[in-house]
Amino acid sequence: MGHAVNGETSLKFLIYGRTGWIGGLLGYLCKKQGIDFSYGHGRLENRSQLEADIACVKPTHVFNAAGVTGRPNVDWCESHKVETIRANVSGTLTLADVCRDKGLVLINYATGCIFEYDDDHPLGSGVGFKEEDTPNFVGSFYSKTKAMVEELLKNYENVCTLRVRMPISSDLSNPRNFITKITKYEKVVNIPNSMTILDELLPISIEMAKRNLTGIWNFTNPGVVSHNEILEMFRDYIDPSFSWKNFTLEEQAKVIVAPRSNNELDATKLKTEFPELLSIKESLIKYVFEPNKKTT
């Protein structure tokens, strides 16, 4: 991937998930920051292939942005359970184990879609789920496998688990971008949620690797934003003629196979480590809507 001339000469990142959204952005950020990196070629569930990658690359840190989320969405996982386990459970655990053997920190992009609002964390209360809370959402097979893996990875002292939620980037042409998705839906629910602005948070994850941080982190911007608030911003900044229709969770349930997670994650831990971290609405404006602004 080319050696950095004046960048972080001692760093060498091995990144899994070359064809994925986050994996691609990570490579771009490494180039921009002059960090030497290579993409892994091995399948995550194939231990000897992972060991070969590490022997070849000799990384200082490993990043896992591979796994299946399902295409077009997590409903795919409901009918492809073995494939989901292979990637999200066997694969992730194998990679963590190989990294531990080699004394390497693994930055693992995980999910915060393992919680849902409950009596102790009611919608609109501002009380978010913390890193040490036990997942309470197993409505989809995807979330179920992710919760299992998180629980097992707690025992690996070399793993940094980043709970990503409803990822958003400034690239509004990307079909995986939460904003792009909801602007294309016929109808949307309107529920406040914690979300992850990748333009702000992915550089922070690189910094976390440099600091060798481990353990579980709620990897979202502080606060919540609702679907309608985002679509209002989209209308105000991008397309004044844009309109949308809402429907209830009950109505949504009729067009999806598996229920979706809605929650607020408490981002205090991340904000304490990175005080410059913006709230979700500030981050949306600064990193997504201002750069894409089309209205006058």
N, C-alpha and C positions, 0 to 999 in steps of 0.2 A: 504493500500500500504506500510505499515511499517513506523515507525517514525524515523526521522533522529536522530542519536546519537549526532553528533557534527556539523551538518549542520546549516542551517538558521532556528533555532528553532521556530521563530515567524511566519514563512511563512507557508501557507497551500494553495496549488493550486487546483482548481477544473477545470478539463480539459474536454472539449467536443470534440469528434472526435477520440475516442479510436481506431477505426478500420482504421482510415485514416493515410496517410503518415506522415503529420506534427504532428498529435496527438500522434502517436507512438514514433516519435523522441523526442517530448517534455517530455514524460514519462521517456524515457531513460536518457535525460539530467537531469531531476529532481533527479533520482536515483544517477547519477554520482555526482551531486552537493550536495546530502544529503538534498534535499528539499522535505518535506512531500507533497504528492499529492494524489488525487483520480480522477478517471474518472467519468464523469456524466453518469447517466443511462437514464435520461429523454429524451423524444423527444423534440427538440427545440421549436416546435410549441405548446407544451402542457405546459401551464403556471404552473399548479399545480404540475406537475412532476418536473419542474425546481425548484420550491419553496421547494419541498421535498428534492431534492438533496442538496440545500444550507443549509437547516435546519439540515440535516444529517452530512454534511461534515464541515460546519462552515468555509468556506474558507476565506483567506485574499484577494485573487485575483481569477478571473475567466478567462479562456482562451477558445476561440472558434475556433477550427480547424475542425468543422463539416460543412456540407453543401454539395451540389452536384456540381461536375465539369463535370459530364457526363462520361460514360464509353462506348467505349474506349476514347472518347473525347467529346468536347463541342457540337458536332453535335447532340448528344443524347438529349440535352436540347430543341432543335428545335421541337422535336416531343413529348416532355414530359413537356409541359409548366406549367401545374398545379403543378406537383411534384417539378419542379424547384422553383416556387414561394413559395411553402410550406416550403421548406428547406431554400432557400437563402433569402427570403423576410420575410414571417411571422415568421419563426423560429429565424432568427437573431435579428429581432426587439423585439420579445418576450423576448429573453434572455437579450438583452440590457436593456429592461424595468424592468425586475425582478432584475437585478443587480443594477440598479439605485435606486429602492425601498429599497434595502438592503445596500446601500452606498458602493457598490463594484466596483472597476475598472474592466472593461472587456477589455482584449486584444483580438482584433478581427482580425484574419488573413483574409484579403480581397484580392482584385486583382488590379493590375495596368493595366489590359487588358481592360481599359475603355477609352483609348486614342489611337489616331493614328497620325502619322506624318501629319502636315498640313503646310500652308504657313508661319505661325508664328513659327513653330517648324519643319523646314525641315530636312529630312533625311541627316545625315552627318554633320549637322551644329554645333552639340555640345550644342544646345539650347534644354533643356529638359523641360517637363511639371512639374510644381510645385504643391505643396500640395493644394494650393487654386484654381488651374485652374479647369474650368468646363469640365467634361468628354465630348469628342467629337466622341467617337466610340460606336455606338450601332448596329454594323453589325451582332452580334449574340445575340440570346435571353439571353444567359448566361450573356454577358457583359451588356446588357440592364438592367437586374434585379440587377446586382451588382452596376451599376451607380445609380439606384434609391435608393437602400439601403444606399449607401454611403451618398447621399444627405440628407436622413432622419436622419441618425446616427450623422450627424454634430450637431444636436440639443441636443444630449446626452452628457453632460459634463463629464460623467464617462467612455466614450469609447475611447480606443486607437485603431485606424484603421491602420493596416499595409498593404500597397499595395505591395503584392508579385507579381513577374513576372517570368514566365518560370523557375520554381524552379529546382535547380540542387543540387545533393548531391554526396558525395564520394561513395555512394553505386551504382555502375554501373550495378548491377543486377536488380535494381528496375525499373519496366516498366514505372513508372510515371516520372522518372528522364528525364529532357529535353534532356540530352546527349544520354541516352539509346534510347529514342524515335527516335531522328533524325538519329542515326546510323542504325536503323532498317527500316527507310523509303526507298522506292524505289528511290524517288527523293526528294530533299530538295530545298526550296527557300534559297536565300542568302541575308539576310537583317540584318543590325546592330540593336540590341535591348538591352534594359536594362534587366538584369536578377538577380536572387536571389540565392546566394550560401548558402544553408541552414546550412551547417556545421559552417559557420562564423556568420550567421545572427540569427539563432534560439537562441543561447546563449545570443545574444544582446537583443532579445525580452524578455527574462527572466529578464535581467538587467533593461529593460524599466519598467517592472511590479514593480520591487523593488523600482524604482524611482517614481512610480505612474504617469508616463507620459501618457498624453491623447491627443486627436486630431488626425489628419490625418498625416501619415508619408509615404513617398516613401520608401518602404522597399526593396531596391535593392542596389547592389554594385555600386559605382560611375563609370560612363562611359558606353560604349556599347561594345558588341562583336557580330560578325556575325556568322551565321551557319557555313560558310566555315572555319572561324578561329578556331572554336571549333573542327570541324572535322579534321583540320590539326593537332591540338594538340593531338587529339585522335590517329591519325596515328603515330605521332612522339613519343608519350609516351606509347601507348598501343599495337597497331597493325600496323606494318609497311606495311602490304599488303592491308590495308583498302583503298577502293576507293569509290567514291560517284558521283552521277549525280545531277546537278542542274536543276531546271525549273523555269519559270517565275511565277509571281503572277497570270497571266491570265491562265497559264497551271494548276497551283495549284487549281484555282477556279473550274475547271472541276471535281476535285475528292473530294472536300469538300462541305458540305451543306451550312455552314455559313462562311463568311469571318473571318480571324484571325486578331487580333490587332498587329501592329508593332509600337513601339515607344521608345523614350528615356525619362526616368524620371530623374528629377533633384534630386540628392541625397544629396544636400548641407545640408539640415536640419539634416539628420541622421549623416552625417560626422562631423558636428559641435558638436553634442551631444556625438559622439563616434569617436574621432579623429584617433583611431587606425584602423578604417574601411579601408579595402584594395580595390583597384580598381578591376573591374570585372576580368580582365585578370590575375592580380597578385593572386587574390583569387582562380581562377580556377586552377592555377598552384600549389599554396600552399595546398589547401584543397582537390582538386580532382585528378589532374593528377600526382603530385609527389607521393602521397600515393599509387596510383594504378599502378605506372610505371612498365612496363614489358620489355621495350626495354633497351639495354645496350649502 
